[in-house]
Amino acid sequence: MQYDHDIDLAKNVAGDAIARMQKDGITPDPTNFEVWYTYYSNSHAELKKQIDALIKSKGKLTTMDCHGLHDQFLSERKQQEAYTRASDQIHATLHDVSGLMTNVKEATSEYSDTLSGVTKKIASVKTPQEMEAVMKSVVADTNKMMEHNKKLEAQLDRSAVAMEELRRDLERVRREAMTDGLTSLSNRKSFDEQIARLSKESSASGKIYTLLMLDIDHFKSFNDNYGHQVGDQVLRLVARTLTDGIKGKDIAARYGGEEFVIVLPETNLDHGIVVAESLRKALANKEVINRSNGELLGRITMSVGVAQYYANESVEDLIERADAALYTAKHNGRNQVAAAPTPHERSLATKKQ
């Protein structure tokens, strides 16, 4: 995101942002700093409105709130700004290439005229000296054309390099816009896009997939007791556990706050439950250590809701079923896995109520 501030104003805004993070106990990482810098610079009305609403309802923001706001408001804008810059660069490069092609056309036409003239000259040559003069002229013009072509080739090579660098930059920006800054998992935006695509493909092909919704048990209490930096450490630990426990085409994403999601393509409910149990046990067996002082903080657990996708089911309904199963796991004592009923079973249960 671009900010049109002079140095004094930028210092003041940065100072306000840092002071606010210190006051609220927010980890002063680049993502959080950008959120608060944007807030105090009044450069994003929607972000400011959302932060003001959260402050009014909660009193202050957490690190998780800031990362969520960054994903929602700033990552997409960064991507759009990068695309705008890329579009400008592409137009400039294409303009240069167009100019080169015009030069080629003109040079080729000129060389063609030269060769036509040589044909006429040869027809009227009467002495060896005249023939030598004509040939020298042809050689000179040919060398000139070859030199011109070398310069053209070099310019085209530079344009090709510029376009390749641009492609890599766009890919990097897109990757960053789809990645959660704290955990390096896919973010909510990426998850929404991937599950929408997978649902469409599954409805067309008849293939199934299963969704896991996972929530860290008692995370708020843990966060309040040990601080947001340790809380962030826990979130990264959970993310690593999930990444290590899946494979192939499986997708792990941070859904928001302390909630995560996993998509298991071509996996039915029973196998999804097996994966969920494996992940739950893997996390429960890990000790949390405060990296700043080596203190053992105990173990953390998570609850998991599992739902299998059914043909033509909306993504919203699938997520709602998985979330309801997660609630059941929480309600039944936490640190466990619960399976969601099928859409038909859920419909029957609703009618009986």
C-alpha positions in Angstrom: 0.0 0.0 0.0 1.3 3.5 -0.8 1.2 6.4 1.6 1.8 10.0 0.5 3.2 11.4 3.7 6.1 13.7 4.3 8.8 12.5 6.7 7.5 14.4 9.8 3.9 13.1 9.4 5.2 9.6 8.7 7.2 9.7 12.0 4.1 10.9 13.9 1.9 8.2 12.5 4.5 5.5 13.1 4.9 6.7 16.7 1.1 6.5 17.2 1.0 3.0 15.8 3.9 1.7 17.9 2.5 3.4 21.1 -0.9 1.8 20.5 0.6 -1.7 20.0 2.6 -1.3 23.3 -0.5 0.0 25.2 -2.6 -3.0 24.1 0.1 -5.6 24.3 0.0 -6.4 20.6 3.1 -8.1 19.0 4.9 -5.3 17.1 5.4 -7.4 13.9 5.2 -5.9 10.4 1.7 -7.0 9.8 0.3 -5.4 13.0 2.3 -2.3 12.4 0.8 -1.9 8.9 -2.7 -2.2 10.3 -2.1 0.5 12.9 -0.1 2.7 10.6 -3.0 2.6 8.1 -5.4 3.3 10.9 -3.6 6.4 12.2 -2.9 7.7 8.7 -6.6 7.7 7.9 -5.8 6.1 4.5 -8.4 3.3 4.6 -11.9 4.3 5.7 -13.3 0.8 5.9 -10.4 -0.5 8.0 -10.7 2.4 10.4 -14.4 1.9 10.7 -13.9 -1.8 11.5 -11.2 -1.1 14.1 -13.4 1.6 15.8 -16.2 -0.9 16.0 -14.0 -3.6 17.5 -12.6 -1.1 20.0 -16.1 -0.1 21.0 -17.2 -3.7 21.5 -14.0 -5.2 23.0 -12.0 -2.3 24.4 -8.9 -3.2 22.5 -7.7 -5.4 19.6 -5.6 -8.5 19.9 -2.8 -9.7 17.6 -5.2 -12.1 16.0 -7.7 -9.3 15.4 -4.9 -7.3 13.6 -3.9 -10.3 11.5 -7.5 -10.9 10.5 -8.0 -7.2 9.6 -4.8 -7.3 7.5 -6.0 -10.3 5.6 -9.4 -8.7 5.1 -8.4 -5.2 4.1 -4.7 -4.9 3.3 -3.6 -8.1 1.6 -6.2 -7.7 -1.2 -5.3 -4.0 -1.7 -1.6 -4.9 -1.9 -2.5 -7.4 -4.6 -4.6 -5.0 -6.5 -1.8 -2.3 -6.3 0.7 -4.8 -7.6 -1.6 -5.8 -10.5 -2.0 -2.1 -11.3 1.8 -1.5 -11.3 2.2 -4.7 -13.4 -0.4 -3.5 -15.9 1.5 -0.2 -16.3 4.8 -2.0 -16.8 3.2 -4.4 -19.3 1.8 -1.5 -21.3 5.2 0.2 -21.2 7.0 -3.0 -22.3 4.5 -3.7 -25.1 4.9 -0.1 -26.2 8.7 -0.6 -26.4 8.3 -3.9 -28.3 5.8 -2.2 -30.7 8.4 0.5 -31.4 11.0 -2.2 -32.0 8.7 -4.0 -34.5 8.1 -0.7 -36.3 11.9 -0.2 -36.6 12.3 -3.7 -37.9 9.7 -3.1 -40.5 11.3 0.1 -41.6 14.8 -1.4 -41.6 13.6 -4.4 -43.6 11.8 -2.3 -46.1 14.9 -0.1 -46.5 17.2 -3.1 -47.0 14.7 -4.6 -49.5 14.8 -1.4 -51.5 18.6 -1.5 -51.3 18.7 -5.0 -52.7 16.3 -4.1 -55.5 18.5 -1.2 -56.4 21.5 -3.5 -56.5 19.8 -5.7 -59.0 19.3 -2.7 -61.3 22.9 -1.6 -60.8 24.3 -5.0 -61.6 22.3 -5.0 -64.8 24.1 -1.8 -65.9 27.6 -2.7 -64.7 30.2 -2.5 -67.5 33.6 -2.8 -65.7 35.1 -4.8 -62.8 35.6 -1.6 -60.9 31.9 -0.8 -61.1 31.0 -4.4 -59.9 33.4 -4.1 -57.0 31.8 -0.8 -56.0 28.3 -2.4 -56.1 29.5 -5.3 -54.0 31.1 -3.1 -51.4 27.8 -1.2 -51.2 25.9 -4.5 -50.7 28.3 -5.7 -48.0 28.1 -2.3 -46.1 24.3 -2.4 -46.2 24.2 -6.0 -45.1 26.6 -5.3 -42.2 24.4 -2.4 -41.2 21.3 -4.6 -41.2 23.1 -7.3 -39.2 24.2 -4.7 -36.6 20.6 -3.4 -36.4 19.3 -6.9 -35.9 21.8 -7.5 -33.1 20.7 -4.4 -31.3 17.1 -5.4 -31.8 17.8 -8.9 -30.4 19.4 -7.4 -27.3 16.5 -5.1 -26.8 14.0 -7.9 -27.1 16.1 -10.0 -24.7 15.9 -7.2 -22.1 12.1 -7.0 -22.6 11.8 -10.7 -22.1 13.8 -10.6 -18.9 11.6 -7.7 -17.7 8.4 -9.6 -18.4 9.8 -12.7 -16.6 10.7 -10.6 -13.5 7.2 -9.1 -13.6 5.7 -12.6 -13.8 7.7 -13.7 -10.7 6.7 -10.5 -8.8 3.0 -11.1 -9.5 3.3 -14.7 -8.4 5.0 -13.6 -5.2 2.3 -11.0 -4.5 -0.5 -13.4 -5.2 1.2 -16.0 -2.9 1.5 -13.5 -0.1 -2.1 -12.3 -0.5 -3.2 -15.9 -0.1 -1.0 -16.7 2.9 -1.6 -16.0 6.6 1.2 -13.8 7.8 1.5 -15.4 11.3 1.3 -19.1 10.5 2.3 -19.3 6.8 -0.8 -21.4 6.2 -3.3 -20.5 3.5 -5.5 -17.6 4.7 -9.3 -17.3 4.8 -9.4 -15.8 1.3 -7.4 -18.6 -0.1 -9.6 -21.2 1.7 -12.8 -19.6 0.4 -11.5 -19.7 -3.2 -10.2 -23.3 -3.0 -13.2 -24.8 -1.4 -15.6 -23.1 -3.8 -13.5 -24.5 -6.7 -13.4 -28.0 -5.1 -17.1 -28.0 -4.5 -17.8 -27.1 -8.1 -15.5 -29.8 -9.4 -16.9 -32.4 -6.9 -20.5 -31.7 -8.0 -19.5 -32.2 -11.6 -17.4 -35.3 -11.1 -19.2 -37.0 -8.2 -16.0 -37.1 -6.2 -16.3 -36.5 -2.5 -14.2 -34.5 0.0 -14.3 -33.9 3.7 -13.9 -30.7 5.7 -12.3 -30.5 9.2 -12.9 -27.5 11.4 -10.5 -27.3 14.3 -10.4 -24.9 17.3 -7.8 -24.6 20.0 -9.3 -25.4 23.4 -9.3 -22.6 26.0 -7.0 -20.5 23.8 -8.3 -17.2 25.2 -7.4 -18.1 28.7 -4.0 -19.3 27.6 -3.5 -16.1 25.7 -4.6 -13.9 28.7 -2.4 -15.9 31.1 0.8 -15.9 29.1 0.5 -13.0 26.7 0.0 -12.6 23.0 3.5 -13.5 22.0 3.2 -16.9 23.6 -0.3 -17.1 22.0 1.3 -16.5 18.6 3.8 -19.2 19.3 1.0 -21.6 20.1 -0.8 -20.7 16.8 2.4 -21.4 14.9 2.8 -24.7 16.7 -0.7 -25.8 15.8 -0.1 -24.7 12.2 3.1 -26.9 12.0 1.3 -29.8 13.6 -1.5 -29.6 10.9 1.0 -29.2 8.1 3.0 -32.2 9.3 -0.1 -34.3 9.6 -1.6 -33.9 6.1 -0.2 -34.8 2.7 -0.7 -34.5 -1.1 -3.6 -32.4 -2.1 -4.8 -31.8 1.4 -5.3 -28.1 2.3 -4.7 -26.5 5.7 -5.8 -22.9 6.4 -6.2 -20.5 9.2 -9.9 -19.7 9.3 -9.7 -16.9 11.8 -8.4 -16.3 15.4 -7.7 -19.7 16.9 -9.8 -21.6 14.4 -8.3 -23.7 11.5 -9.8 -25.7 8.6 -8.5 -28.6 6.6 -9.9 -29.8 3.3 -9.3 -33.5 2.4 -10.0 -34.1 -1.3 -11.3 -37.6 -2.3 -11.7 -38.5 1.4 -14.9 -39.8 3.0 -16.2 -39.1 6.5 -14.7 -42.2 8.2 -11.2 -41.5 6.8 -11.7 -37.8 7.7 -12.3 -38.8 11.3 -9.1 -40.9 11.3 -7.1 -37.9 10.1 -8.8 -35.6 12.7 -8.0 -38.0 15.5 -4.4 -38.3 14.4 -4.0 -34.5 14.4 -5.7 -34.1 17.7 -3.4 -36.7 19.4 -0.3 -35.2 17.7 -1.1 -31.8 19.2 -2.0 -33.1 22.6 1.3 -34.8 22.9 3.3 -31.6 22.4 4.7 -29.5 25.3 4.4 -25.7 24.9 7.6 -24.0 26.0 7.9 -20.2 26.4 10.8 -19.5 24.1 11.8 -16.3 25.9 12.6 -18.1 29.2 12.3 -21.8 28.6 9.4 -22.2 31.0 7.2 -25.2 30.4 3.6 -24.1 30.0 1.9 -27.5 29.7 0.0 -28.9 26.8 -2.7 -27.6 24.5 -5.6 -29.5 22.9 -8.1 -28.9 20.1 -11.6 -29.9 19.2 -12.5 -31.0 15.7 -15.7 -31.1 13.7 -15.8 -33.3 10.6 -18.2 -33.1 7.7 -18.3 -34.9 4.3 -19.4 -32.9 1.3 -22.4 -34.1 -0.6 -23.2 -33.4 -4.2 -24.8 -30.0 -4.9 -24.5 -29.0 -1.2 -23.6 -25.3 -0.8 -20.3 -24.4 0.7 -22.2 -22.4 3.4 -24.2 -25.5 4.4 -21.1 -27.7 4.5 -19.3 -25.2 6.7 -22.3 -24.9 8.9 -22.5 -28.7 9.4 -18.8 -28.9 10.2 -19.1 -25.9 12.6 -22.0 -27.6 14.4 -20.0 -30.7 14.8 -17.1 -28.6 16.2 -19.6 -27.1 18.7 -20.7 -30.7 19.7 -17.0 -31.6 20.4 -16.6 -28.5 22.5 -19.9 -29.1 24.4 -19.0 -32.7 25.1 -15.8 -31.8 26.9 -13.3 -30.6 24.3 -10.1 -32.4 23.1 -12.2 -34.7 20.9 -13.6 -35.2 17.4 -17.2 -35.1 16.4 -18.8 -36.1 13.1 -21.5 -34.0 11.4 -24.8 -35.7 10.4 -25.5 -35.9 6.7 -27.7 -33.1 5.2 -30.6 -35.6 5.1 -30.1 -36.6 8.7 -29.8 -32.9 9.7 -33.0 -32.1 7.8 -34.9 -34.9 9.6 -33.6 -33.7 13.0 -34.7 -30.2 12.3 -38.2 -31.3 11.3 -38.6 -33.2 14.6 -37.8 -30.2 16.7 
